[in-house]
Amino acid sequence: MSLKKLLQDCVTRGQEMTQAIAIAQFGDDSPEARRITRRWGITEVADLIGVTPQAIRDAEKNGRLPAPDFEMRGRVERRAGYTIDQINSMRAVFGNPNQRPQDKNPVVLAVMSHKGGVYKTSSAVHQAQWLALQGHRVLLVEGNDPQGTASMYHGYVPDLHIHAEDTLLPFYLGERDNAEYAIKPTCWPGLDIIPSCLALHRIETDLMQYHAQGKLPHPPHLMLRAAIESVWDNYDVIVIDSAPNLGTGTINVVCAADVIVVATPAELFDYASVLQFFTMLLDLLESVDLGGFEPTVRLLLTKYSLTTGNQSRWMEEQIRNTWGSMVLRQVVRVTDEVGKGQIKMRTVFEQAANQRSTLNAWRNAVSIWDPVCREIFDDLIKPRWENEE
């Protein structure tokens, strides 16, 4: 068998396996088949929408809200909890203070890294879903990553459901003047995605060539920012999942972002990788005119192990001593639930009771991601709405 035929067979069988996993989880391999079946208790919902549980009960009694769903648990009938759609309907009744002020711009948050396997995409996807759960309008963008992992989290399989014309590639190459064509819905109310596929790698080979030929309407390093600004009026936060490289696409992500969170494990070699990323960022700022604008840059420690003898604690101390306030207070601890969630094609924020490996493991995973996402919002996103001139 020739190598070409072997690779063709590998691609076909690989796509069939991905389809089979999706069918096993959702009954269908299409993105439209995805549903969030998780339910939230009344206390959780009250916290999310900023009211008391009694206010919800009162609104149900007086008809401002529909009657709650009930289910039998043993011999006692109890509230079944609320769906994500029901939570958003409550916001229509009680109001939603979480959307950005109308006179403020959306915030563009990029999650970046110089290398793969550092929880970069997991961090971006969990952040986007957490923001949507809080009632924000969110656009998740695969700005330069042809692997499309964030797309797969939401049911869009690169080169199966998503092809070149569905990505930002036509905008990057000056063939589109608005990025709305690339926006796809997700099963999360308030969360849309611009997915990617393998063809997106062409920005590394074609972008500068098209610029030299005068085919681009904007400077090549600002094409992603232009794409985002063409659609951002409908969103509060735009989250970019960046590819783990230092190429042309990554330069676009840096120039598009208001806030950059660099994900890195608390390990020595990853620390050295961050140094390379910072060197690239310094070179970029010295060579590209951003008109006086500078993104906010912070470091997020990931894959943090509490195991005795692990280097995480020692490296955390060294990193904090070196970079001080640039390092976020919260860390992303190691959890098998990230990998398990990928197999289930669901993050920890999506998983219903029957989709969790164990209740304790799920609670532990939520306790890892929730404070990380909250710190990023409270310290890096919200202040831009409060302080922006």
C-alpha positions as CSV (number, residue, x, y, z in Angstrom):
1,M,0.0,0.0,0.0
2,S,1.4,3.4,-1.0
3,L,1.9,6.1,1.7
4,K,-0.8,8.2,-0.1
5,K,-3.4,5.4,0.1
6,L,-2.4,4.7,3.7
7,L,-2.9,8.3,4.7
8,Q,-6.2,8.5,2.9
9,D,-7.4,5.4,4.8
10,C,-6.2,6.9,8.1
11,V,-8.2,10.1,7.5
12,T,-11.3,8.2,6.6
13,R,-11.1,5.9,9.6
14,G,-10.3,8.8,11.9
15,Q,-13.3,10.8,10.8
16,E,-15.5,7.7,11.2
17,M,-14.2,7.2,14.8
18,T,-15.0,10.9,15.6
19,Q,-18.5,10.5,14.1
20,A,-19.0,7.3,16.1
21,I,-18.0,9.0,19.4
22,A,-20.4,11.9,18.6
23,I,-23.3,9.5,17.8
24,A,-22.7,7.6,21.0
25,Q,-22.8,10.8,23.0
26,F,-25.6,12.7,21.2
27,G,-27.3,10.3,18.9
28,D,-26.1,12.2,15.9
29,D,-22.8,13.5,14.7
30,S,-24.1,17.0,13.6
31,P,-23.4,20.1,15.7
32,E,-27.1,20.7,15.9
33,A,-27.6,17.4,17.8
34,R,-25.7,18.8,20.8
35,R,-27.8,19.7,23.8
36,I,-27.0,20.8,27.4
37,T,-29.0,18.5,29.6
38,R,-27.4,19.7,32.8
39,R,-29.8,21.3,35.3
40,W,-29.0,23.9,38.0
41,G,-30.5,24.0,41.5
42,I,-32.5,27.1,42.6
43,T,-29.6,28.3,44.8
44,E,-27.1,28.1,41.9
45,V,-29.5,29.9,39.6
46,A,-30.2,32.6,42.2
47,D,-26.4,33.2,42.4
48,L,-26.1,33.3,38.6
49,I,-28.8,35.9,38.0
50,G,-28.2,37.9,41.1
51,V,-31.5,37.4,43.1
52,T,-32.6,35.3,46.0
53,P,-34.1,31.9,45.8
54,Q,-37.3,33.3,47.3
55,A,-37.5,35.9,44.6
56,I,-37.6,33.1,42.0
57,R,-40.2,31.2,44.0
58,D,-42.3,34.4,44.3
59,A,-42.0,35.0,40.5
60,E,-43.2,31.5,39.8
61,K,-46.2,31.9,42.2
62,N,-47.4,35.1,40.7
63,G,-46.9,34.0,37.1
64,R,-43.9,36.1,36.1
65,L,-42.0,32.9,35.6
66,P,-43.4,29.5,34.4
67,A,-44.0,26.8,37.0
68,P,-40.9,24.9,37.8
69,D,-40.3,21.3,36.6
70,F,-40.7,18.6,39.2
71,E,-39.5,15.0,39.3
72,M,-39.9,12.0,41.7
73,R,-36.9,11.1,43.7
74,G,-37.8,8.1,45.6
75,R,-41.2,8.9,47.2
76,V,-40.8,12.7,47.3
77,E,-41.5,15.0,44.4
78,R,-38.8,17.7,44.1
79,R,-37.7,20.4,41.8
80,A,-35.9,19.0,38.8
81,G,-33.6,22.0,38.6
82,Y,-33.5,24.6,35.8
83,T,-32.1,24.3,32.2
84,I,-29.8,26.8,30.7
85,D,-32.6,28.1,28.6
86,Q,-34.8,28.6,31.7
87,I,-32.0,30.5,33.4
88,N,-31.7,32.9,30.4
89,S,-35.5,33.3,30.4
90,M,-35.3,34.4,34.1
91,R,-32.7,37.0,33.1
92,A,-35.4,38.5,30.7
93,V,-37.7,38.8,33.8
94,F,-35.2,40.0,36.4
95,G,-32.8,41.8,34.1
96,N,-29.3,41.0,33.2
97,P,-26.6,43.3,34.7
98,N,-23.8,41.2,33.3
99,Q,-23.9,42.5,29.7
100,R,-21.4,45.2,28.9
101,P,-22.5,48.9,29.2
102,Q,-23.7,50.1,25.8
103,D,-21.2,52.9,25.7
104,K,-18.2,50.5,26.2
105,N,-16.5,48.3,23.7
106,P,-16.4,44.5,23.9
107,V,-13.3,43.0,25.4
108,V,-11.1,40.8,23.2
109,L,-9.4,38.1,25.4
110,A,-6.8,35.8,23.8
111,V,-5.5,32.7,25.5
112,M,-2.0,32.0,24.1
113,S,1.0,29.7,24.5
114,H,4.2,29.0,22.6
115,K,3.6,25.2,22.8
116,G,0.8,22.7,22.9
117,G,-0.5,20.5,25.7
118,V,-0.7,23.3,28.3
119,Y,-4.5,23.5,28.8
120,K,-4.6,26.5,26.4
121,T,-7.7,25.4,24.5
122,S,-9.3,24.0,27.6
123,S,-8.8,27.4,29.3
124,A,-10.2,29.3,26.4
125,V,-13.3,27.0,26.0
126,H,-14.0,26.9,29.8
127,Q,-13.7,30.7,29.9
128,A,-16.0,31.2,27.0
129,Q,-18.6,28.9,28.4
130,W,-18.3,30.3,31.9
131,L,-18.9,33.8,30.6
132,A,-22.0,32.6,28.7
133,L,-23.3,30.9,31.9
134,Q,-23.0,34.3,33.6
135,G,-25.2,35.8,31.0
136,H,-22.6,37.5,28.8
137,R,-22.8,37.4,25.0
138,V,-19.7,35.6,23.8
139,L,-17.9,34.9,20.6
140,L,-15.3,32.1,20.7
141,V,-12.8,32.5,17.8
142,E,-10.3,30.1,16.5
143,G,-8.2,32.9,15.2
144,N,-5.2,31.1,13.8
145,D,-5.4,27.4,15.0
146,P,-6.0,25.0,12.1
147,Q,-6.3,22.1,14.6
148,G,-9.8,23.3,15.5
149,T,-9.9,21.8,19.0
150,A,-12.2,24.5,20.3
151,S,-14.5,23.7,17.4
152,M,-14.6,20.1,18.3
153,Y,-15.7,20.9,21.8
154,H,-18.8,22.4,20.3
155,G,-19.5,19.7,17.7
156,Y,-17.8,21.2,14.7
157,V,-15.3,18.6,13.4
158,P,-12.6,20.3,11.2
159,D,-12.6,19.1,7.6
160,L,-15.8,17.2,8.2
161,H,-18.3,19.9,9.2
162,I,-16.0,22.8,8.6
163,H,-14.1,23.7,5.5
164,A,-12.0,26.7,4.3
165,E,-15.0,28.8,3.3
166,D,-16.5,28.4,6.9
167,T,-13.4,29.8,8.6
168,L,-11.8,33.2,8.8
169,L,-9.4,32.4,5.9
170,P,-11.6,34.2,3.3
171,F,-11.5,37.3,5.5
172,Y,-7.8,37.1,6.1
173,L,-7.2,36.9,2.3
174,G,-9.3,40.0,1.6
175,E,-12.2,38.0,0.0
176,R,-14.7,39.1,2.6
177,D,-15.3,42.4,4.3
178,N,-17.4,41.1,7.2
179,A,-16.8,38.0,9.3
180,E,-20.5,37.3,10.0
181,Y,-20.5,34.5,7.4
182,A,-18.2,32.4,9.6
183,I,-20.2,32.6,12.8
184,K,-21.8,29.4,13.9
185,P,-24.2,28.8,16.9
186,T,-23.4,26.5,19.8
187,C,-25.6,24.6,22.2
188,W,-24.9,27.4,24.7
189,P,-27.3,30.3,24.6
190,G,-25.3,33.4,24.1
191,L,-22.2,31.6,22.9
192,D,-21.3,31.6,19.2
193,I,-18.1,30.3,17.5
194,I,-16.0,31.0,14.5
195,P,-14.5,27.6,13.9
196,S,-11.4,26.5,12.0
197,C,-10.0,23.6,9.9
198,L,-6.7,22.7,8.4
199,A,-7.0,25.2,5.6
200,L,-6.5,28.0,8.1
201,H,-2.7,27.3,8.0
202,R,-2.7,29.2,4.7
203,I,-2.5,32.4,6.6
204,E,1.1,31.5,7.4
205,T,2.0,31.1,3.7
206,D,-0.4,33.4,1.9
207,L,-1.1,36.5,4.0
208,M,2.1,38.4,3.4
209,Q,2.0,37.4,-0.3
210,Y,-1.5,38.8,-0.6
211,H,-0.4,42.0,1.2
212,A,2.5,42.4,-1.3
213,Q,0.0,42.1,-4.1
214,G,-2.2,44.8,-2.6
215,K,-5.1,42.5,-2.1
216,L,-5.6,43.2,1.6
217,P,-7.8,46.1,2.9
218,H,-5.9,46.4,6.2
219,P,-2.3,45.9,7.3
220,P,-1.6,42.2,7.5
221,H,-1.1,42.1,11.3
222,L,-4.5,43.7,11.8
223,M,-6.7,41.4,9.7
224,L,-8.0,39.4,12.7
225,R,-8.8,42.6,14.7
226,A,-10.7,43.9,11.6
227,A,-12.6,40.6,11.4
228,I,-13.6,40.8,15.1
229,E,-14.6,44.5,14.9
230,S,-16.8,43.7,11.9
231,V,-19.1,41.6,14.1
232,W,-18.4,42.6,17.7
233,D,-21.4,44.8,18.3
234,N,-23.5,41.7,19.1
235,Y,-21.1,40.5,21.9
236,D,-19.7,41.4,25.3
237,V,-16.5,39.4,25.1
238,I,-14.6,37.8,22.3
239,V,-12.4,34.9,23.3
240,I,-9.6,33.9,20.9
241,D,-8.0,30.4,21.1
242,S,-4.6,30.9,19.6
243,A,-2.3,28.3,17.9
244,P,0.9,27.3,19.8
245,N,3.4,28.9,17.5
246,L,5.1,32.2,16.8
247,G,3.9,32.7,13.2
248,T,2.0,35.4,11.3
249,G,-1.3,34.2,12.7
250,T,-0.1,34.5,16.2
251,I,1.1,38.1,15.5
252,N,-2.5,38.8,14.4
253,V,-3.8,37.4,17.7
254,V,-1.5,39.6,19.7
255,C,-2.6,42.7,17.7
256,A,-6.3,41.7,18.0
257,A,-6.3,41.2,21.8
258,D,-7.1,43.7,24.5
259,V,-6.1,41.1,27.1
260,I,-3.6,38.2,26.6
261,V,-3.6,35.3,29.1
262,V,-0.5,33.1,28.5
263,A,-1.1,29.5,29.7
264,T,1.9,27.6,31.0
265,P,2.4,24.6,33.3
266,A,4.5,25.2,36.4
267,E,7.4,23.3,35.0
268,L,11.0,24.4,34.1
269,F,10.9,23.8,30.3
270,D,7.5,25.5,30.0
271,Y,8.9,28.5,31.9
272,A,11.6,28.6,29.3
273,S,9.0,28.5,26.6
274,V,7.2,31.5,28.1
275,L,10.5,33.4,27.9
276,Q,10.6,32.7,24.2
277,F,7.0,34.0,23.9
278,F,7.8,37.1,25.8
279,T,10.8,37.7,23.6
280,M,8.6,37.4,20.5
281,L,6.1,39.8,22.0
282,L,8.8,42.3,22.8
283,D,10.2,42.1,19.2
284,L,6.6,42.5,17.8
285,L,5.9,45.6,19.9
286,E,9.2,47.1,18.8
287,S,8.6,46.5,15.1
288,V,4.8,47.0,14.7
289,D,3.0,50.3,15.2
290,L,-0.1,49.7,17.3
291,G,-0.8,53.4,17.6
292,G,0.0,53.5,21.3
293,F,-2.2,50.6,22.2
294,E,-0.8,47.9,24.4
295,P,-2.6,44.7,25.5
296,T,-2.7,43.6,29.1
297,V,-0.6,40.4,29.5
298,R,-1.0,37.9,32.4
299,L,0.3,34.4,33.0
300,L,-1.9,31.5,34.0
301,L,-0.3,28.5,35.7
302,T,-1.8,25.3,34.5
303,K,-1.5,21.5,35.0
304,Y,-0.6,22.4,38.6
305,S,0.1,19.2,40.6
306,L,-0.4,19.0,44.4
307,T,1.4,15.6,44.5
308,T,4.2,15.3,47.0
309,G,7.5,15.8,45.3
310,N,6.1,17.4,42.2
311,Q,8.0,20.5,41.0
312,S,4.8,22.6,40.6
313,R,5.0,24.3,44.1
314,W,8.7,25.1,43.7
315,M,8.3,26.4,40.1
316,E,5.3,28.5,41.1
317,E,7.4,30.2,43.7
318,Q,10.2,30.9,41.2
319,I,7.7,32.2,38.6
320,R,6.0,34.5,41.0
321,N,9.3,35.8,42.3
322,T,10.3,36.5,38.7
323,W,7.1,38.0,37.3
324,G,5.2,39.1,40.3
325,S,1.8,40.6,39.6
326,M,1.8,39.3,36.0
327,V,0.9,35.9,37.4
328,L,-2.7,35.3,38.1
329,R,-3.5,34.3,41.6
330,Q,-5.6,31.2,40.7
331,V,-4.0,28.1,39.1
332,V,-5.5,25.3,37.0
333,R,-4.7,22.2,38.9
334,V,-4.2,18.9,37.1
335,T,-7.5,17.0,36.6
336,D,-8.3,13.9,34.6
337,E,-11.7,15.5,33.9
338,V,-10.2,17.6,31.1
339,G,-9.4,14.5,29.1
340,K,-12.6,12.7,30.1
341,G,-14.5,15.7,29.1
342,Q,-12.9,15.6,25.6
343,I,-14.1,12.0,25.2
344,K,-17.6,13.0,26.2
345,M,-17.3,16.1,24.0
346,R,-18.4,18.2,27.0
347,T,-16.7,20.5,29.4
348,V,-17.2,20.3,33.2
349,F,-19.7,23.2,32.9
350,E,-21.9,21.2,30.5
351,Q,-22.0,17.8,32.2
352,A,-25.4,16.6,33.6
353,A,-25.5,14.3,36.6
354,N,-25.5,11.2,34.4
355,Q,-22.5,12.4,32.3
356,R,-20.0,12.8,35.2
357,S,-17.4,10.2,36.0
358,T,-18.1,10.7,39.7
359,L,-19.8,13.5,41.6
360,N,-16.7,14.3,43.7
361,A,-14.5,14.4,40.6
362,W,-16.9,16.7,38.8
363,R,-17.2,19.0,41.8
364,N,-13.4,19.1,42.1
365,A,-13.1,20.0,38.4
366,V,-15.7,22.8,38.8
367,S,-13.8,24.1,41.8
368,I,-10.7,24.3,39.6
369,W,-12.2,26.1,36.7
370,D,-14.7,28.4,38.3
371,P,-12.3,30.6,40.3
372,V,-9.9,30.8,37.4
373,C,-12.6,32.1,35.0
374,R,-13.9,34.4,37.7
375,E,-10.5,36.0,38.3
376,I,-10.0,36.6,34.6
377,F,-13.4,38.3,34.4
378,D,-13.2,40.3,37.6
379,D,-9.6,41.5,37.2
380,L,-9.0,41.7,33.4
381,I,-12.4,42.1,31.6
382,K,-14.8,44.0,33.9
383,P,-12.3,46.8,34.8
384,R,-12.1,47.7,31.1
385,W,-15.8,48.5,31.1
386,E,-15.4,50.5,34.3
387,N,-12.3,52.4,33.4
388,E,-12.4,52.7,29.6
389,E,-12.5,56.3,28.4
